[in-house]
Amino acid sequence: MNENAWLNDLKVGDEVAVWTSSYGSGYYEFRKIDKVHKAHFVVGGSKYRRDSGRQAGETWHPAYLRQATDELKAEVATTKRVNILGRKFEGIQWRGLSLETLEAIDAILSAKQ
């Protein structure tokens, strides 16, 4: 079965995941289909090809559509939370924490590895 067959069933108001990338990194946004035309969809002001889900007219870093499944939503939420926590932990003044706190953190991290 064609991996893009799901695109044939999309209608105005359906939710899709829009993958946007630039220079090796990217992210998903969940958006609704604004318009449906014979050859393309309009999502957030951008056109996406009906046959592939690829952003029309873009050749360098095109965005593309993907099914907005519960699994993908959970994956995106997890990734966002990991990134938020990672940035939060970058600012911790580790040397200012007590030995007991550092040993507790070490025990947690060691158990996860």
MOPAC internal coordinates of N, CA, C and O (Angstrom, degrees):
PM7 1SCF
backbone

  N    0.0000 0     0.00 0     0.00 0    0    0    0
  C    1.4616 1     0.00 0     0.00 0    1    0    0
  C    1.5270 1   109.60 1     0.00 0    2    1    0
  O    1.2310 1   120.48 1   -36.41 1    3    2    1
  N    1.3019 1   116.69 1   143.59 1    3    2    1
  C    1.4538 1   123.15 1   179.64 1    5    3    2
  C    1.5291 1   109.77 1   -64.31 1    6    5    3
  O    1.2310 1   120.34 1   -52.20 1    7    6    5
  N    1.3326 1   116.96 1   127.80 1    7    6    5
  C    1.4655 1   120.49 1  -178.34 1    9    7    6
  C    1.5244 1   112.88 1   -66.25 1   10    9    7
  O    1.2310 1   119.95 1   163.76 1   11   10    9
  N    1.3205 1   117.70 1   -16.24 1   11   10    9
  C    1.4629 1   121.37 1   178.58 1   13   11   10
  C    1.5274 1   112.87 1  -103.33 1   14   13   11
  O    1.2310 1   119.89 1  -167.56 1   15   14   13
  N    1.3237 1   117.82 1    12.44 1   15   14   13
  C    1.4643 1   121.07 1  -178.17 1   17   15   14
  C    1.5254 1   111.88 1   -60.64 1   18   17   15
  O    1.2310 1   119.99 1   149.78 1   19   18   17
  N    1.3284 1   117.62 1   -30.22 1   19   18   17
  C    1.4650 1   121.17 1   180.00 1   21   19   18
  C    1.5266 1   112.01 1   -60.27 1   22   21   19
  O    1.2310 1   120.12 1   155.38 1   23   22   21
  N    1.3330 1   117.37 1   -24.62 1   23   22   21
  C    1.4628 1   120.75 1   179.86 1   25   23   22
  C    1.5256 1   111.78 1   -64.17 1   26   25   23
  O    1.2310 1   120.23 1   151.33 1   27   26   25
  N    1.3432 1   117.16 1   -28.67 1   27   26   25
  C    1.4675 1   121.01 1  -178.25 1   29   27   26
  C    1.5194 1   112.88 1   -65.02 1   30   29   27
  O    1.2310 1   120.00 1   156.27 1   31   30   29
  N    1.3280 1   117.60 1   -23.73 1   31   30   29
  C    1.4610 1   121.45 1  -176.31 1   33   31   30
  C    1.5248 1   114.04 1   -94.67 1   34   33   31
  O    1.2310 1   119.94 1   178.56 1   35   34   33
  N    1.3314 1   117.71 1    -1.44 1   35   34   33
  C    1.4630 1   119.74 1  -176.92 1   37   35   34
  C    1.5255 1   111.84 1   -70.56 1   38   37   35
  O    1.2310 1   121.66 1   -36.47 1   39   38   37
  N    1.3213 1   114.42 1   143.53 1   39   38   37
  C    1.4643 1   121.10 1   176.73 1   41   39   38
  C    1.5194 1   108.79 1  -138.31 1   42   41   39
  O    1.2310 1   120.57 1   -10.72 1   43   42   41
  N    1.3187 1   116.52 1   169.28 1   43   42   41
  C    1.4595 1   122.20 1  -179.89 1   45   43   42
  C    1.5296 1   109.02 1   -55.70 1   46   45   43
  O    1.2310 1   121.46 1   -47.18 1   47   46   45
  N    1.3360 1   114.81 1   132.82 1   47   46   45
  C    1.4567 1   121.06 1   178.78 1   49   47   46
  C    1.5154 1   114.84 1    94.85 1   50   49   47
  O    1.2310 1   120.00 1   165.79 1   51   50   49
  N    1.3447 1   117.60 1   -14.21 1   51   50   49
  C    1.4639 1   120.35 1   177.98 1   53   51   50
  C    1.5274 1   109.55 1   -68.80 1   54   53   51
  O    1.2310 1   121.23 1   -35.31 1   55   54   53
  N    1.3156 1   115.25 1   144.69 1   55   54   53
  C    1.4563 1   120.81 1   178.83 1   57   55   54
  C    1.5237 1   110.34 1   -88.09 1   58   57   55
  O    1.2310 1   120.81 1   -42.40 1   59   58   57
  N    1.3283 1   116.05 1   137.60 1   59   58   57
  C    1.4500 1   122.90 1   175.90 1   61   59   58
  C    1.5259 1   108.78 1  -133.99 1   62   61   59
  O    1.2310 1   121.29 1   -20.61 1   63   62   61
  N    1.3136 1   115.13 1   159.39 1   63   62   61
  C    1.4592 1   120.84 1   172.43 1   65   63   62
  C    1.5224 1   107.09 1   -97.91 1   66   65   63
  O    1.2310 1   120.56 1   -50.00 1   67   66   65
  N    1.3224 1   116.53 1   130.00 1   67   66   65
  C    1.4582 1   122.00 1   178.68 1   69   67   66
  C    1.5227 1   107.73 1  -107.70 1   70   69   67
  O    1.2310 1   120.67 1   -64.45 1   71   70   69
  N    1.3406 1   116.33 1   115.55 1   71   70   69
  C    1.4640 1   121.29 1   177.07 1   73   71   70
  C    1.5163 1   108.10 1   -90.23 1   74   73   71
  O    1.2310 1   120.59 1   -56.06 1   75   74   73
  N    1.3160 1   116.47 1   123.94 1   75   74   73
  C    1.4567 1   122.83 1   178.26 1   77   75   74
  C    1.5237 1   107.36 1  -121.22 1   78   77   75
  O    1.2310 1   120.46 1   -47.94 1   79   78   77
  N    1.3135 1   116.72 1   132.06 1   79   78   77
  C    1.4622 1   118.93 1  -179.69 1   81   79   78
  C    1.5191 1   110.51 1  -132.91 1   82   81   79
  O    1.2310 1   122.02 1   -21.66 1   83   82   81
  N    1.3202 1   113.74 1   158.34 1   83   82   81
  C    1.4495 1   120.09 1   177.71 1   85   83   82
  C    1.5212 1   108.73 1  -160.33 1   86   85   83
  O    1.2310 1   120.82 1   -58.36 1   87   86   85
  N    1.2969 1   116.04 1   121.64 1   87   86   85
  C    1.4572 1   121.86 1   175.63 1   89   87   86
  C    1.5266 1   113.12 1    53.33 1   90   89   87
  O    1.2310 1   120.20 1  -132.29 1   91   90   89
  N    1.3224 1   117.23 1    47.71 1   91   90   89
  C    1.4492 1   121.20 1   172.00 1   93   91   90
  C    1.5181 1   116.70 1    89.57 1   94   93   91
  O    1.2310 1   119.66 1   172.30 1   95   94   93
  N    1.3042 1   118.25 1    -7.70 1   95   94   93
  C    1.4660 1   119.47 1   176.72 1   97   95   94
  C    1.5209 1   108.21 1  -126.17 1   98   97   95
  O    1.2310 1   121.01 1   -21.03 1   99   98   97
  N    1.3051 1   115.67 1   158.97 1   99   98   97
  C    1.4537 1   118.68 1  -178.80 1  101   99   98
  C    1.5138 1   111.28 1  -160.28 1  102  101   99
  O    1.2310 1   121.50 1    -1.64 1  103  102  101
  N    1.3149 1   114.74 1   178.36 1  103  102  101
  C    1.4598 1   120.58 1  -178.28 1  105  103  102
  C    1.5179 1   109.55 1  -157.62 1  106  105  103
  O    1.2310 1   121.49 1   -19.30 1  107  106  105
  N    1.3251 1   114.75 1   160.70 1  107  106  105
  C    1.4581 1   121.71 1   175.80 1  109  107  106
  C    1.5163 1   109.98 1  -103.16 1  110  109  107
  O    1.2310 1   121.30 1   -35.51 1  111  110  109
  N    1.3238 1   115.11 1   144.49 1  111  110  109
  C    1.4611 1   123.34 1   168.34 1  113  111  110
  C    1.5197 1   106.38 1  -126.85 1  114  113  111
  O    1.2310 1   120.56 1   -39.65 1  115  114  113
  N    1.3117 1   116.53 1   140.35 1  115  114  113
  C    1.4591 1   120.41 1   178.08 1  117  115  114
  C    1.5193 1   107.62 1   -98.92 1  118  117  115
  O    1.2310 1   121.33 1   -57.66 1  119  118  117
  N    1.3339 1   115.05 1   122.34 1  119  118  117
  C    1.4637 1   121.65 1  -175.86 1  121  119  118
  C    1.5181 1   109.84 1  -136.40 1  122  121  119
  O    1.2310 1   121.24 1   -10.07 1  123  122  121
  N    1.3357 1   115.23 1   169.93 1  123  122  121
  C    1.4635 1   122.32 1   178.86 1  125  123  122
  C    1.5272 1   109.69 1  -104.96 1  126  125  123
  O    1.2310 1   121.33 1   -30.61 1  127  126  125
  N    1.3272 1   115.06 1   149.39 1  127  126  125
  C    1.4655 1   121.08 1   174.02 1  129  127  126
  C    1.5256 1   107.86 1   -69.12 1  130  129  127
  O    1.2310 1   120.45 1   -55.26 1  131  130  129
  N    1.3320 1   116.74 1   124.74 1  131  130  129
  C    1.4673 1   121.43 1   179.86 1  133  131  130
  C    1.5277 1   111.99 1   -87.59 1  134  133  131
  O    1.2310 1   120.84 1   136.62 1  135  134  133
  N    1.3276 1   116.00 1   -43.38 1  135  134  133
  C    1.4668 1   121.23 1  -177.89 1  137  135  134
  C    1.5224 1   108.85 1  -144.93 1  138  137  135
  O    1.2310 1   121.20 1   -28.34 1  139  138  137
  N    1.3312 1   115.30 1   151.66 1  139  138  137
  C    1.4601 1   121.19 1   175.89 1  141  139  138
  C    1.5286 1   107.31 1  -124.29 1  142  141  139
  O    1.2310 1   121.13 1   -56.11 1  143  142  141
  N    1.3234 1   115.44 1   123.89 1  143  142  141
  C    1.4611 1   122.11 1   176.95 1  145  143  142
  C    1.5256 1   108.34 1  -118.73 1  146  145  143
  O    1.2310 1   120.91 1    -8.55 1  147  146  145
  N    1.2996 1   115.86 1   171.45 1  147  146  145
  C    1.4666 1   120.43 1  -177.23 1  149  147  146
  C    1.5316 1   111.99 1   -58.53 1  150  149  147
  O    1.2310 1   120.31 1   139.02 1  151  150  149
  N    1.3140 1   117.02 1   -40.98 1  151  150  149
  C    1.4650 1   120.44 1  -175.01 1  153  151  150
  C    1.5254 1   114.48 1  -106.67 1  154  153  151
  O    1.2310 1   119.89 1   167.75 1  155  154  153
  N    1.3399 1   117.82 1   -12.25 1  155  154  153
  C    1.4579 1   118.57 1  -175.92 1  157  155  154
  C    1.5343 1   112.48 1  -154.89 1  158  157  155
  O    1.2310 1   121.92 1   -12.99 1  159  158  157
  N    1.3297 1   113.93 1   167.01 1  159  158  157
  C    1.4663 1   122.79 1   172.44 1  161  159  158
  C    1.5149 1   107.63 1  -110.39 1  162  161  159
  O    1.2310 1   120.73 1   -25.22 1  163  162  161
  N    1.3217 1   116.20 1   154.78 1  163  162  161
  C    1.4574 1   120.82 1   171.10 1  165  163  162
  C    1.5215 1   107.02 1  -114.26 1  166  165  163
  O    1.2310 1   121.35 1   -56.06 1  167  166  165
  N    1.3351 1   115.03 1   123.94 1  167  166  165
  C    1.4598 1   122.37 1   179.10 1  169  167  166
  C    1.5249 1   107.45 1  -133.36 1  170  169  167
  O    1.2310 1   120.50 1   -62.16 1  171  170  169
  N    1.3182 1   116.65 1   117.84 1  171  170  169
  C    1.4642 1   120.13 1   178.50 1  173  171  170
  C    1.5154 1   113.71 1    57.93 1  174  173  171
  O    1.2310 1   120.11 1  -148.06 1  175  174  173
  N    1.3189 1   117.40 1    31.94 1  175  174  173
  C    1.4599 1   121.33 1   178.00 1  177  175  174
  C    1.5239 1   114.46 1    87.27 1  178  177  175
  O    1.2310 1   119.80 1   174.72 1  179  178  177
  N    1.3205 1   117.98 1    -5.28 1  179  178  177
  C    1.4654 1   121.37 1   178.82 1  181  179  178
  C    1.5207 1   110.38 1  -108.11 1  182  181  179
  O    1.2310 1   121.00 1   -30.71 1  183  182  181
  N    1.3347 1   115.69 1   149.29 1  183  182  181
  C    1.4659 1   121.46 1   178.98 1  185  183  182
  C    1.5248 1   109.81 1   -95.58 1  186  185  183
  O    1.2310 1   121.41 1   -40.77 1  187  186  185
  N    1.3426 1   114.91 1   139.23 1  187  186  185
  C    1.4657 1   122.27 1   177.62 1  189  187  186
  C    1.5197 1   108.51 1  -128.46 1  190  189  187
  O    1.2310 1   120.55 1   -45.21 1  191  190  189
  N    1.3157 1   116.55 1   134.79 1  191  190  189
  C    1.4644 1   121.76 1  -177.15 1  193  191  190
  C    1.5231 1   110.69 1   -66.06 1  194  193  191
  O    1.2310 1   120.84 1   -43.90 1  195  194  193
  N    1.3248 1   116.01 1   136.10 1  195  194  193
  C    1.4775 1   121.05 1   179.29 1  197  195  194
  C    1.5169 1   112.03 1   -67.21 1  198  197  195
  O    1.2310 1   119.80 1   147.32 1  199  198  197
  N    1.3182 1   117.99 1   -32.68 1  199  198  197
  C    1.4643 1   120.09 1  -175.04 1  201  199  198
  C    1.5268 1   113.57 1   -77.87 1  202  201  199
  O    1.2310 1   120.10 1   156.13 1  203  202  201
  N    1.3466 1   117.41 1   -23.87 1  203  202  201
  C    1.4666 1   119.72 1  -175.26 1  205  203  202
  C    1.5241 1   114.22 1  -130.33 1  206  205  203
  O    1.2310 1   119.95 1   159.20 1  207  206  205
  N    1.3193 1   117.70 1   -20.80 1  207  206  205
  C    1.4599 1   121.10 1  -174.54 1  209  207  206
  C    1.5151 1   113.18 1    81.88 1  210  209  207
  O    1.2310 1   120.38 1  -179.51 1  211  210  209
  N    1.3124 1   116.88 1     0.49 1  211  210  209
  C    1.4610 1   122.07 1  -178.98 1  213  211  210
  C    1.5251 1   110.34 1   -78.05 1  214  213  211
  O    1.2310 1   120.25 1   -36.13 1  215  214  213
  N    1.3143 1   117.12 1   143.87 1  215  214  213
  C    1.4567 1   121.44 1   179.18 1  217  215  214
  C    1.5199 1   110.06 1   -62.78 1  218  217  215
  O    1.2310 1   120.74 1   -51.49 1  219  218  217
  N    1.3069 1   116.19 1   128.51 1  219  218  217
  C    1.4653 1   121.81 1  -177.49 1  221  219  218
  C    1.5223 1   110.40 1   -73.56 1  222  221  219
  O    1.2310 1   121.15 1   -41.54 1  223  222  221
  N    1.3235 1   115.41 1   138.46 1  223  222  221
  C    1.4547 1   121.05 1   174.28 1  225  223  222
  C    1.5144 1   114.94 1    83.62 1  226  225  223
  O    1.2310 1   119.22 1   167.35 1  227  226  225
  N    1.3178 1   119.10 1   -12.65 1  227  226  225
  C    1.4573 1   121.37 1  -179.58 1  229  227  226
  C    1.5224 1   109.37 1   -95.10 1  230  229  227
  O    1.2310 1   120.18 1   -47.67 1  231  230  229
  N    1.3240 1   117.26 1   132.33 1  231  230  229
  C    1.4554 1   120.15 1   179.15 1  233  231  230
  C    1.5259 1   112.61 1  -119.95 1  234  233  231
  O    1.2310 1   119.69 1   156.57 1  235  234  233
  N    1.3112 1   118.20 1   -23.43 1  235  234  233
  C    1.4587 1   120.47 1  -175.23 1  237  235  234
  C    1.5317 1   111.55 1   -81.95 1  238  237  235
  O    1.2310 1   119.74 1   119.07 1  239  238  237
  N    1.3140 1   118.09 1   -60.93 1  239  238  237
  C    1.4701 1   123.19 1   178.35 1  241  239  238
  C    1.5308 1   109.12 1  -132.96 1  242  241  239
  O    1.2310 1   120.18 1  -109.64 1  243  242  241
  N    1.3257 1   117.27 1    70.36 1  243  242  241
  C    1.4614 1   117.71 1  -176.48 1  245  243  242
  C    1.5242 1   112.23 1   -70.60 1  246  245  243
  O    1.2310 1   121.20 1   -35.09 1  247  246  245
  N    1.3086 1   115.32 1   144.91 1  247  246  245
  C    1.4549 1   120.95 1   171.42 1  249  247  246
  C    1.5214 1   107.12 1   -83.09 1  250  249  247
  O    1.2310 1   120.33 1   -16.92 1  251  250  249
  N    1.3150 1   116.97 1   163.08 1  251  250  249
  C    1.4558 1   119.27 1   174.86 1  253  251  250
  C    1.5150 1   110.18 1  -148.72 1  254  253  251
  O    1.2310 1   121.34 1   -19.75 1  255  254  253
  N    1.3297 1   115.04 1   160.25 1  255  254  253
  C    1.4591 1   122.10 1  -177.97 1  257  255  254
  C    1.5189 1   110.12 1   -93.20 1  258  257  255
  O    1.2310 1   121.55 1   -33.74 1  259  258  257
  N    1.3138 1   114.63 1   146.26 1  259  258  257
  C    1.4603 1   121.93 1   174.86 1  261  259  258
  C    1.5238 1   107.49 1  -139.93 1  262  261  259
  O    1.2310 1   120.51 1   -27.09 1  263  262  261
  N    1.3195 1   116.64 1   152.91 1  263  262  261
  C    1.4564 1   119.92 1   179.40 1  265  263  262
  C    1.5225 1   109.87 1   -60.68 1  266  265  263
  O    1.2310 1   120.72 1   -44.37 1  267  266  265
  N    1.3171 1   116.24 1   135.63 1  267  266  265
  C    1.4645 1   122.30 1   179.71 1  269  267  266
  C    1.5261 1   109.00 1   -88.69 1  270  269  267
  O    1.2310 1   120.82 1  -106.32 1  271  270  269
  N    1.3292 1   116.04 1    73.68 1  271  270  269
  C    1.4598 1   120.96 1  -178.76 1  273  271  270
  C    1.5248 1   110.55 1   -82.99 1  274  273  271
  O    1.2310 1   120.77 1   -17.66 1  275  274  273
  N    1.3200 1   116.14 1   162.34 1  275  274  273
  C    1.4665 1   120.55 1   176.06 1  277  275  274
  C    1.5245 1   110.57 1   -60.72 1  278  277  275
  O    1.2310 1   120.56 1   142.66 1  279  278  277
  N    1.3322 1   116.53 1   -37.34 1  279  278  277
  C    1.4641 1   120.78 1   179.54 1  281  279  278
  C    1.5252 1   111.12 1   -63.48 1  282  281  279
  O    1.2310 1   120.42 1   136.28 1  283  282  281
  N    1.3403 1   116.80 1   -43.72 1  283  282  281
  C    1.4597 1   120.10 1   179.27 1  285  283  282
  C    1.5214 1   110.33 1   -66.21 1  286  285  283
  O    1.2310 1   119.99 1   138.64 1  287  286  285
  N    1.3254 1   117.63 1   -41.36 1  287  286  285
  C    1.4656 1   120.44 1   178.05 1  289  287  286
  C    1.5236 1   110.97 1   -60.24 1  290  289  287
  O    1.2310 1   120.19 1   138.03 1  291  290  289
  N    1.3355 1   117.25 1   -41.97 1  291  290  289
  C    1.4675 1   120.95 1   178.78 1  293  291  290
  C    1.5243 1   110.52 1   -65.65 1  294  293  291
  O    1.2310 1   120.58 1   138.62 1  295  294  293
  N    1.3357 1   116.50 1   -41.38 1  295  294  293
  C    1.4659 1   121.21 1   178.70 1  297  295  294
  C    1.5265 1   110.82 1   -62.02 1  298  297  295
  O    1.2310 1   120.32 1   135.86 1  299  298  297
  N    1.3215 1   117.00 1   -44.14 1  299  298  297
  C    1.4679 1   121.53 1   179.92 1  301  299  298
  C    1.5275 1   110.27 1   -65.45 1  302  301  299
  O    1.2310 1   119.95 1   137.49 1  303  302  301
  N    1.3283 1   117.70 1   -42.51 1  303  302  301
  C    1.4644 1   121.30 1   178.65 1  305  303  302
  C    1.5235 1   111.03 1   -62.30 1  306  305  303
  O    1.2310 1   120.40 1   138.34 1  307  306  305
  N    1.3309 1   116.83 1   -41.66 1  307  306  305
  C    1.4658 1   120.99 1   178.42 1  309  307  306
  C    1.5194 1   110.84 1   -63.67 1  310  309  307
  O    1.2310 1   120.43 1   134.33 1  311  310  309
  N    1.3202 1   116.79 1   -45.67 1  311  310  309
  C    1.4640 1   121.05 1   179.56 1  313  311  310
  C    1.5222 1   111.06 1   -60.71 1  314  313  311
  O    1.2310 1   120.36 1   136.71 1  315  314  313
  N    1.3272 1   116.91 1   -43.29 1  315  314  313
  C    1.4708 1   120.23 1   178.83 1  317  315  314
  C    1.5255 1   110.96 1   -61.94 1  318  317  315
  O    1.2310 1   120.66 1   136.82 1  319  318  317
  N    1.3455 1   116.35 1   -43.18 1  319  318  317
  C    1.4672 1   120.28 1  -179.30 1  321  319  318
  C    1.5263 1   111.12 1   -65.58 1  322  321  319
  O    1.2310 1   120.07 1   138.34 1  323  322  321
  N    1.3331 1   117.47 1   -41.66 1  323  322  321
  C    1.4677 1   121.10 1   177.31 1  325  323  322
  C    1.5273 1   109.85 1   -60.83 1  326  325  323
  O    1.2310 1   119.93 1   137.07 1  327  326  325
  N    1.3233 1   117.73 1   -42.93 1  327  326  325
  C    1.4619 1   121.07 1   179.51 1  329  327  326
  C    1.5267 1   111.82 1   -64.90 1  330  329  327
  O    1.2310 1   120.36 1   138.72 1  331  330  329
  N    1.3171 1   116.91 1   -41.28 1  331  330  329
  C    1.4673 1   120.82 1   178.26 1  333  331  330
  C    1.5233 1   110.44 1   -62.60 1  334  333  331
  O    1.2310 1   120.69 1   132.62 1  335  334  333
  N    1.3344 1   116.28 1   -47.38 1  335  334  333
  C    1.4616 1   119.51 1   179.91 1  337  335  334
  C    1.5223 1   111.31 1   -65.46 1  338  337  335
  O    1.2310 1   120.24 1   141.00 1  339  338  337
  N    1.3248 1   117.14 1   -39.00 1  339  338  337
  C    1.4573 1   120.01 1   177.64 1  341  339  338
  C    1.5117 1   112.33 1   -59.45 1  342  341  339
  O    1.2310 1   120.32 1   136.24 1  343  342  341
  N    1.3284 1   116.99 1   -43.76 1  343  342  341
  C    1.4686 1   120.68 1   177.58 1  345  343  342
  C    1.5283 1   110.79 1   -66.35 1  346  345  343
  O    1.2310 1   120.82 1   142.06 1  347  346  345
  N    1.3238 1   116.04 1   -37.94 1  347  346  345
  C    1.4705 1   120.34 1   179.00 1  349  347  346
  C    1.5296 1   110.49 1   -63.07 1  350  349  347
  O    1.2310 1   120.55 1   136.90 1  351  350  349
  N    1.3418 1   116.55 1   -43.10 1  351  350  349
  C    1.4565 1   120.39 1  -178.12 1  353  351  350
  C    1.5194 1   113.03 1   -71.41 1  354  353  351
  O    1.2310 1   120.18 1   156.53 1  355  354  353
  N    1.3301 1   117.26 1   -23.47 1  355  354  353
  C    1.4618 1   120.06 1   178.24 1  357  355  354
  C    1.5169 1   111.97 1   -61.83 1  358  357  355
  O    1.2310 1   120.62 1   149.89 1  359  358  357
  N    1.3242 1   116.42 1   -30.11 1  359  358  357
  C    1.4634 1   120.21 1  -176.10 1  361  359  358
  C    1.5148 1   114.78 1   -90.43 1  362  361  359
  O    1.2310 1   119.94 1  -176.91 1  363  362  361
  N    1.3168 1   117.72 1     3.09 1  363  362  361
  C    1.4682 1   119.84 1  -177.71 1  365  363  362
  C    1.5292 1   110.40 1   -72.79 1  366  365  363
  O    1.2310 1   121.04 1   -46.17 1  367  366  365
  N    1.3044 1   115.62 1   133.83 1  367  366  365
  C    1.4660 1   122.00 1   175.21 1  369  367  366
  C    1.5272 1   107.64 1   -87.34 1  370  369  367
  O    1.2310 1   120.69 1   -94.49 1  371  370  369
  N    1.3261 1   116.29 1    85.51 1  371  370  369
  C    1.4581 1   121.71 1  -173.20 1  373  371  370
  C    1.5190 1   112.85 1   -58.87 1  374  373  371
  O    1.2310 1   120.09 1   142.62 1  375  374  373
  N    1.3049 1   117.43 1   -37.38 1  375  374  373
  C    1.4705 1   120.40 1  -177.83 1  377  375  374
  C    1.5271 1   112.23 1   -68.65 1  378  377  375
  O    1.2310 1   120.26 1   162.53 1  379  378  377
  N    1.2990 1   117.10 1   -17.47 1  379  378  377
  C    1.4676 1   120.47 1   179.08 1  381  379  378
  C    1.5261 1   113.74 1   -86.24 1  382  381  379
  O    1.2310 1   120.16 1   173.30 1  383  382  381
  N    1.3412 1   117.30 1    -6.70 1  383  382  381
  C    1.4593 1   120.89 1  -179.52 1  385  383  382
  C    1.5247 1   110.42 1   -85.90 1  386  385  383
  O    1.2310 1   121.44 1   -27.64 1  387  386  385
  N    1.3105 1   114.84 1   152.36 1  387  386  385
  C    1.4692 1   119.44 1   179.37 1  389  387  386
  C    1.5226 1   110.57 1   -70.36 1  390  389  387
  O    1.2310 1   121.09 1   -19.98 1  391  390  389
  N    1.3319 1   115.53 1   160.02 1  391  390  389
  C    1.4485 1   121.30 1   177.70 1  393  391  390
  C    1.5169 1   110.69 1   -59.51 1  394  393  391
  O    1.2310 1   120.12 1   139.95 1  395  394  393
  N    1.3171 1   117.38 1   -40.05 1  395  394  393
  C    1.4674 1   121.63 1  -179.94 1  397  395  394
  C    1.5308 1   110.93 1   -62.25 1  398  397  395
  O    1.2310 1   120.52 1   137.16 1  399  398  397
  N    1.3053 1   116.62 1   -42.84 1  399  398  397
  C    1.4674 1   121.18 1   179.37 1  401  399  398
  C    1.5259 1   110.34 1   -64.93 1  402  401  399
  O    1.2310 1   120.40 1   134.84 1  403  402  401
  N    1.3318 1   116.85 1   -45.16 1  403  402  401
  C    1.4599 1   120.91 1   179.70 1  405  403  402
  C    1.5283 1   110.85 1   -63.77 1  406  405  403
  O    1.2310 1   119.70 1   140.19 1  407  406  405
  N    1.3335 1   118.17 1   -39.81 1  407  406  405
  C    1.4615 1   120.61 1   178.26 1  409  407  406
  C    1.5268 1   111.29 1   -66.66 1  410  409  407
  O    1.2310 1   120.06 1   143.22 1  411  410  409
  N    1.3374 1   117.49 1   -36.78 1  411  410  409
  C    1.4596 1   120.88 1   177.24 1  413  411  410
  C    1.5347 1   110.32 1   -65.23 1  414  413  411
  O    1.2310 1   120.45 1   137.71 1  415  414  413
  N    1.3252 1   116.74 1   -42.29 1  415  414  413
  C    1.4778 1   120.88 1   177.87 1  417  415  414
  C    1.5205 1   109.63 1   -64.08 1  418  417  415
  O    1.2310 1   120.09 1   137.15 1  419  418  417
  N    1.3302 1   117.43 1   -42.85 1  419  418  417
  C    1.4525 1   121.82 1   178.41 1  421  419  418
  C    1.5181 1   111.04 1   -60.63 1  422  421  419
  O    1.2310 1   119.76 1   138.45 1  423  422  421
  N    1.3280 1   118.06 1   -41.55 1  423  422  421
  C    1.4649 1   121.63 1   179.67 1  425  423  422
  C    1.5161 1   110.90 1   -63.82 1  426  425  423
  O    1.2310 1   120.16 1   138.42 1  427  426  425
  N    1.3176 1   117.30 1   -41.58 1  427  426  425
  C    1.4725 1   121.26 1   178.96 1  429  427  426
  C    1.5291 1   110.09 1   -63.93 1  430  429  427
  O    1.2310 1   120.99 1   132.66 1  431  430  429
  N    1.3253 1   115.70 1   -47.34 1  431  430  429
  C    1.4646 1   119.15 1  -178.43 1  433  431  430
  C    1.5278 1   111.64 1   -66.50 1  434  433  431
  O    1.2310 1   120.13 1   141.56 1  435  434  433
  N    1.2996 1   117.36 1   -38.44 1  435  434  433
  C    1.4696 1   120.89 1   179.30 1  437  435  434
  C    1.5149 1   111.88 1   -65.63 1  438  437  435
  O    1.2310 1   120.50 1   143.91 1  439  438  437
  N    1.3243 1   116.65 1   -36.09 1  439  438  437
  C    1.4719 1   121.20 1   179.71 1  441  439  438
  C    1.5127 1   111.13 1   -68.64 1  442  441  439
  O    1.2310 1   119.02 1   151.96 1  443  442  441
  N    1.3082 1   119.47 1   -28.04 1  443  442  441
  C    1.4645 1   123.30 1  -178.02 1  445  443  442
  C    1.5092 1   112.76 1   -82.22 1  446  445  443
  O    1.2310 1   119.94 1   165.29 1  447  446  445
  N    1.3400 1   117.72 1   -14.71 1  447  446  445
  C    1.4689 1   120.37 1  -176.12 1  449  447  446
  C    1.4666 1   112.12 1   -92.52 1  450  449  447
  O    1.2310 1   120.10 1   180.00 1  451  450  449

